[in-house]
Amino acid sequence: MPSKRIFSFLVDDDDADVQSLKPDARPHIAANGVRQMVAQALQSMGDQVVNAKTVLPWLVTALGAPGAFVAFLVPIRESGSMLPQAAWAPKVRQRPRRKWVWVAGATGQAVATAAMALVATTASGVVAGVGILAALAVFALSRSLTSIASKDVLGRTVPKGLRGQIKGVTTVASAAVALTLGLALRIWGGDSVNTVVLAVLLAAAAIAWGAAAFVFATIREPAEEPEPEAEDGPNWAVQARDLWREDSVFRRFVTARALLLVSALSPPFVVTFGTAQGEGSLSSLGLFVIAQGIAGLIGGRIFGRLADRSSRRLMIGASIAASAVILAFLALARVPSLAETAWLATGTYLLLALAHVGARLARKTYVVDIAEGDQRTQYVAVANTMMGVLLLAVGAVTAALALLGSGFALLLLALLGIAGAWVGRGLPEAERA
């Protein structure tokens, strides 16, 4: 069958733990794996356009919205997709098949992205800023559904030993699109930001999410008996508190993940440095998008395989690497001849993006492999909700430090990354759990 040939070409299944799946899911591993790779790749393609660190700041600025709107893009995008997940989790656990939760989330992202394209062609100034933020809020809430459901479906349909590779393949596909997009912006972008071009890209991203929803709906997910809903049981906040208190592995994982924010929060400060060197045109935006794509192409397959071997060690390595890159950047930026070139910012962004690919694949694989069944759903939901709160807190601190200079914020993030590597050393090996 075509799906088996494609799956065998993309994934090394020698170490697959087929016994970790239910018997009725085992005959469909290849087909389900390919469908998830396609759907996730389509979603990742859209993510390259609806990027709160690169494309959206350029769009908001080009539409004449005040700078305050730019400051809200990353917090709304990241926290909005994480905070609701613990509240969603009890409802998701009532679903015998979780793929429909993912489909609903992907559809919501498609609608929100289409709304951004409409704003880009019809509004300007404060109205445009409000419109983009409102659409981004809907986008983030929809993304929380796909985030909480995707790991459940992956855990139910794909065995241990293959999950990291599947995520690695989708990362490579997304990177190829990012590289193509970045080259197009670099070659044809010109010296100004063309909002029509960005609106067309947003419309294409909306179509990609619609296609992703269609593909994901065809996954053959085994139904499971839904967990009975407790009428008088503790609410999700109490359950989250109890999980934090009683589960030492979960507590250490969340702590390590919070400290791994070094690779997620530092790139915007590097982009700001590049913009300060005069790299503020649409063609210059292409440089950072290209860097993002190269990082995915290099890191997707490699880090996917490493995550299946030891997602814990990959988390530690990515955290140390990101901190080292930041410290090197801060040192080199003090050399006048280097600080005056935008290539320092672009090269640093590339290395940070590469470290972030590793950190992201590691933490996603770890949480899928360390837990089973509904415990996985609870782990993902509560961890993401806590991360939403922590992201706002760390973001507020780094924003305050950035008033003194971006270097102070980057130094703090580098120190957090080193601490994250130390905390990660105490985690058990998920792939041998």
N, C-alpha and C positions, 0 to 999 in steps of 0.2 A: 504493500500500500504506500502511496506517496507520502503520507504523514510519517510513517515509520522510517522511510529513507531520509526524509528531511530531518527528523528527530535524531537519527543515528549520526548524520553528518554534523549536526550542530552540537550534540551533547555526547560526552563520554559516559556511558551507562555501566561501566564495569563495576563501579562501587555502589550501585544503587541498592538500597535496602527495601526491596519490594514488599517484604513482610510488614513494613510499617504502614501499609495501606490496607483498607478493607478489601476482601476478595472481589467484590463487584466493581472496584475501581481499577484493578490491575490490568484487565485487557485493554483499557483505553488510555494508558499512560502516554504513549506517543502522540495520539491525536489530541488529547487534552493539553499536553505540553506544548505542541505546536500552536494550538489556538491561544493559549495564554501568552506565548511569546509574541504572536501577531498582535493581539489586543493590547498588551503592555507596550509594544513598540509603537503602535499608533498613538497611545496615550502619551508616551514619551516624546513623540514628534510634536504634539501640541504643546507640551511643556517647554520646548525650546522657544516657542513664540510667547506664551504667557509666562514670561520669566520676570519675576519681581526684582531681580538683581541687575538685569541688563536691558531687555527690550521695553518693559513697561515704564521704567524711569525715563527712557528716551521719548516714549510716546507722550507721557504726561507733560513733560517739558515742552515738547513740540506743539502741544495743543494749548499752550499758554497758561496752564494751571499753576498756581502758586507753589513754591518749593515745599511747603508743608505737606502737600499731598504725596510727594515722593517719599517722605519720611514714613508714611503709613503703609506703603506697599508691602514690604517684607513682613512686618508684624501681622497684617491682616491675612496675607497669603499663608504664612506658616502656622500661626496660632489658630486661625479660623478653621484650619483643617485638622488640628489636633485636639483642641479643647472639648469639642462635643463628643468625642469618641467614647468616653466612659459612660456618658448618658445614653449613647446609641446602643452600647453593647447588650443590655438586657433584651432589647427589641430584636437585635440581630440574632441572638441565641434562640429566639422563638421561630426562626426560619429553618425549615428542614433542608433547604438549599440556599446557600449564601450568594450564589452567582447573581441572583436577581437584585440583590443589594448593590452589587458592583455595577450592574447595568443601569440602575437608577442614578447612581452617582455619576457615571460617565455621561448619561443624557443631560444631567444638570450642568456639567462642565461644558458640554457643547452649547447649551442655551446661553450660559453666562458669557462664553467666549464670543458668540455671535452678537451679544449685546455690546461687548467692548468694541467690536468692529463697527457697529452702528454709531456708537458714541464718537469714534474716531473720524467718521465722515460727516457728522451733523452738529457737533458741539465744539466749544472752545472755552478757555478760561476756567472759572470756578465750576461752571456747569459740567464741563468735560471731566474735571477732577472728581467731582462728586459721582458722576456716572461711572467712571472707571472703578472707583473704590467700591461702589455699591455692587457692580457686576463681579468684582473680585471677591467680595464677601460671599456672594452666592456660589461662586466658583469654589472657594475654600470649603464651604459647608458641604458641597457635593463631593469634594475630594475626600472629606472625612469618611464618607460612605465607601468609596472605592478602597481607601486605605485599610479600613477595618475588615472588609470582606475579602480582599485579594489574598491575604496571608492564610485565611481559613480555606479558601478554595484551593490554593496551592498545596497546603498541607493535606487536604483530603484527596487530591488527584495526582500528586507527584511525590515519589518516595524520597527519603533522605538520600543525600549523595548527588542529587540532580538539581535541587532547588536553587542553589547559588549559581550554577551554570546557566539555568534558564534566565535568571535575573541578569546575568552577565551578558547573554546574547541580546536581550532587549536593550541593555545599556549601549552595546555596540551599534545596534540599529538606530537608536536615538542619536548617537554621536555622529553617525554618517549623515543624518539629516541636518544636524547642527553645523557640521563642517560645510555641507552644501549651502546652507542658508548664510553662514558667515562669509563664504567666498563670494556669494551673490551680492551681499551687502557691501563687501569690500570693493568689488569691481564696479558695480552699478549704483552704489549708494550716493556717490557724490559728496559734496561738502556741506550738505544740509540734511535735515531730517524730513523725509517725505511721508506725511501721515497717510497718504493714499496707499503707499506700498505696505505700511504696517497694517492698515485696515484689511488689505487683501490677504496678508499673512494670517491675521486673526480669523478671517472667514475660512481659510483653508484648515486652520487648527480646529475650528468647530466641526468641520466635516470629518476630520480625522477621529475626533471623539465619538461622533455618531457611528462611524464604521467600527470603532473599537467596541462599542456597546453591542452591535450586531454580532460581531465575532465571539465575544465573551458569552453571549446568550446560547451559543451552540455547544459549550463545554458540557460534557456528560459527568456531572457531579453526583456522587451517590447521596441519596437522601439519608438524613439522620433524624432520629426521634428528637423533636425539640425539647429543650429543657422546660419543665413545668414552671409556670410563672408563680412566684410566691406573692400572695396577696399582702401578707403582713411582714414580709422580710425586710431587711435593711435596704435603704436606697443605695444607688450607685456610689454616692460619696462615702458612705460608711463602708461599703465593700472595698472601695479603693484604699481607704485608711487601713482596714484590716489586712489587705494584701500587702501593703507597705510594711506594716508592723510584723507580720508573721512569716513572710517569704523572704529569706535573706538573699537568695539568688536574684529575685526580682528587684529588690532594693539596691543591690550593687549594680545590676544592669542599668537601671534608670540613672543612678549616680554617674556611672561611666559614660552613658549616652549624653547626659547633660554637659559633661566636661568636653565631650567630642564636638561641641558646637563651634570649636575653633575653626574647623574646615567649612562650616556653613555660614558663619557670621563675618569672617574676615574678608572674603572677596569684594563686597561692596566698598570697603575702605581702600582696597587696591585699585578698584575701578575709579574711585574718586581721585586717587593720586594720578592716574592716567589722564583723566579729564582736566586736571589742573595743568598738565603739560600741553594742553591745546588739542587733545584728542576727543573732541566733542561732537564730531559729525557722524552721519549715518554710516559712512564707510569705515570710520574708526570703531563704531559699534561692532562691525564685522570682525575685527581683530579678536575681541573678547568672545564672540560667539564661536569663532574658529578654534580658539583655545579650549573652549568647553567641549567642542566636538572631538578634537584631538585627544583630550583626556579620556573621553568615553571610549574612543576607538582603541586606545592603548590599554586602558585599564579594565574595560568591560569583561572580556573573556578571561584575562589573566587573574583579576581579582575574584571573578566568579568561581574559578577553580580553587583558588586559595581559600575562599569562604567555605567551600564544601569540605576542605581538609581541616581547617580550624578558623572559624569565624572570630573566635576570641583573639587569636594571635594577630589576625588581620586588623581588628579594631585597635589593638595596641600599636601596631606598626604604623597605621594611618594617622593616629593621633600624634605620635612622635614626629612623623614626617611633616605634618602640617605645621607643628610648632617650630621645627627646624627651618622650614621655608620662610616663615614669618620673621624669625630672628635674623636670618641671612638678608632678607629684604630690608629690614630696618637698618642693618649695618651698611648695605650697599647704597641705600638712599641718602646716606650722609656723604657720599662721594659726589661732588658737583658734576663731574663729567658723565656719571651714570644716571644721576637723578634727573638730568635734563632730557633724557630720552624716554619715549613712551614704551620702548621695548622692555625696560625693566619691569614696568607694571604688567605688560602682557605676559612676559615669561613667568612672573610670579603668579599671576592668575592661573596660568596653565598648570603649574605645579600644585597649587592649592586645589584646583578642580580635580586633578588626578588623585590627590589624597582624599578628597571628598567622595570620589567614586568608590574607593576602597572602603572608607568608613561607612558609607551608605549601604553597600552590598553586605558588609560584615554584620552590621546591626540588624538588617532585615533578615538575613539568613539565621542569625543567632536566635532571634525571638521565635522564628518558625520552628527551629530544630529543638530548642530547649523545652518547649511545652507541647502538649497534646490536647486535641479536642477543644472543648469549651474553655479550658484553661488558657489555650493560645489566644482565643478571642478576648478574654479578660486581660491577659498580659498586654496585648497590642493596644486595647482601648485605654486602659488605665495608664500605661506608659506614655502614650501619645498625649493624653489629657494633661498629665503632669509636665510633659515636655512643652506643651503650649504655655503653661504658666511660667515655667523656667525660662522659656525663650523670651517672653515679655520682660522678665526680670533682668536677665543678662543683657538683652537688647537695650533696656533703659540705662543700665550701668555703662555699657560701652558707648551709648549715645552721649551720656554726660561727659565721659572721658574724651570723646571726640571733640567736644567744645574746646578742650585744651590742645587738641591735635590728634590726628588719626594714629600717630605712633603710640600714644598712650593706650588707646583701645586695642591696637594690635598686640602690644606687649602683654596686656592682661589676657587676651585670648591665647597667646602662646603659652603662658604659664598654666592656664586652665587645661590646655591640651596635654602638657606634661603630667599634670595631676590625673587626668583621665587615663593615661597609659598606666600609671601606678595602680589606680583603682581596678582597671581591667585585668590586671595580673591575678586578682583574687577570684575571678569568675571561673566556674567549672567549664570543661570542654563540652559544648552542646552536641557536637557531632559524635561524641562517644557516650552521651547521656542515655 
